[in-house]
Structure formats: structure tokens, C-alpha cells
Amino acid sequence: MRTIDADKTIYIIDKIMASRLGKKRALSYLHKWVDKEAGCVFDRHGKWEFRHVDDAPAFFRDRWYCSECKQFNTYGISKFCPNCGAKMDKEGES
């Protein structure tokens, strides 16, 4: 399984749909583009950053944030950020 950049994929689908290609040709072009140029999200690498938030409810005061998208992970520590797809392989934790 490969994780691809959704924004790039949606952009190219919109571009193909706006063109006057037939369905078969459009699907063939899309298949080739996704296979070779979609841009893997793993180009982003980050690390989990621990933060204590005083004004949050008690259960959510201690959070792990992604160093790439700055969003917190409600699912616990994982190998990939569920928000932006960054691979969490940078060294060290703050």
C-alpha cells in the first residue's frame, strides 16, 4: 500500500475532468499519473512533541503533537501522523 498526497490527486482529477478527454483516455492518464507522479506523503518526516495544556479538560491535558502539522494525536503514539500522514522517524522527543 502507498499513501499519496490527496491534495495533488484531487487537483489532477479536477484537471482531467475539465479536459475534453474521453473516459477511457482520462482513466488511463489518471492511472499513469497516480502510479508515477502522485507524490508520496512520506516525503514529510516528523516527530512527536509532548505538551501539557492547562486549559484543556483533564483527560486531554497531556498531548502529543506532530512537529509537521502541529495537530495533536488523539489516538496515541503511532508511526505516522493521522492528520497529515508524516512518517514519525525524526530523532528525539521534546
C-alpha positions as CSV (number, residue, x, y, z in Angstrom):
1,M,0.0,0.0,0.0
2,R,1.2,3.5,-0.8
3,T,0.0,6.7,0.8
4,I,-0.3,9.5,-1.7
5,D,-0.8,13.2,-1.4
6,A,-4.6,13.8,-1.5
7,D,-4.4,17.5,-2.5
8,K,-2.2,16.7,-5.5
9,T,-4.5,13.8,-6.5
10,I,-7.7,15.9,-6.3
11,Y,-6.0,18.7,-8.3
12,I,-5.1,16.3,-11.1
13,I,-8.6,14.7,-11.1
14,D,-10.2,18.2,-11.4
15,K,-7.8,19.0,-14.2
16,I,-8.6,15.8,-16.1
17,M,-12.4,16.2,-15.6
18,A,-12.1,19.8,-17.0
19,S,-10.4,18.5,-20.2
20,R,-12.2,17.1,-23.1
21,L,-10.7,13.6,-22.9
22,G,-12.9,10.6,-23.3
23,K,-13.5,8.4,-20.2
24,K,-11.1,5.6,-21.2
25,R,-8.3,8.0,-22.1
26,A,-8.9,10.1,-18.9
27,L,-8.8,7.0,-16.7
28,S,-5.6,5.8,-18.4
29,Y,-3.9,9.1,-17.9
30,L,-5.0,9.2,-14.2
31,H,-3.8,5.7,-13.6
32,K,-0.3,6.6,-15.1
33,W,-0.2,9.8,-13.1
34,V,-1.0,8.2,-9.7
35,D,1.5,5.4,-10.4
36,K,4.4,7.7,-11.2
37,E,3.8,11.3,-10.0
38,A,1.2,11.4,-7.2
39,G,3.8,12.3,-4.7
40,C,4.2,10.1,-1.7
41,V,3.2,11.7,1.7
42,F,6.3,10.0,3.2
43,D,8.3,13.0,1.8
44,R,7.2,14.5,5.1
45,H,9.0,13.4,8.2
46,G,8.3,14.5,11.8
47,K,8.5,13.6,15.4
48,W,6.0,13.6,18.3
49,E,6.3,16.6,20.6
50,F,4.9,16.2,24.2
51,R,3.0,19.2,25.5
52,H,1.0,19.9,28.7
53,V,-2.1,22.1,28.1
54,D,-3.5,23.6,31.3
55,D,-6.8,25.0,29.9
56,A,-7.9,21.7,28.4
57,P,-10.2,19.1,30.1
58,A,-8.3,16.8,32.4
59,F,-8.3,13.9,30.0
60,F,-6.7,16.0,27.2
61,R,-4.1,18.0,29.2
62,D,-1.2,15.8,28.2
63,R,-1.0,15.7,24.4
64,W,1.4,14.5,21.7
65,Y,1.7,17.0,18.8
66,C,3.1,16.4,15.3
67,S,6.1,18.5,14.5
68,E,4.9,18.9,10.9
69,C,1.2,19.9,11.1
70,K,1.1,21.0,14.8
71,Q,-2.0,18.9,15.4
72,F,-2.4,16.7,18.4
73,N,-2.9,12.9,18.1
74,T,-5.9,11.6,20.0
75,Y,-5.0,8.0,19.1
76,G,-1.7,7.8,20.9
77,I,1.8,7.5,19.5
78,S,1.9,5.9,16.1
79,K,4.4,5.5,13.2
80,F,2.5,8.1,11.1
81,C,0.6,11.2,11.9
82,P,-3.1,10.5,11.4
83,N,-3.7,14.2,10.5
84,C,-1.0,14.9,7.8
85,G,0.5,11.5,7.1
86,A,4.0,12.4,8.0
87,K,6.3,9.5,8.9
88,M,7.4,9.9,12.5
89,D,11.0,8.9,12.2
90,K,12.9,12.0,13.2
91,E,15.2,11.5,16.2
92,G,14.3,12.8,19.7
93,E,11.2,13.9,21.5
94,S,10.6,17.3,23.2
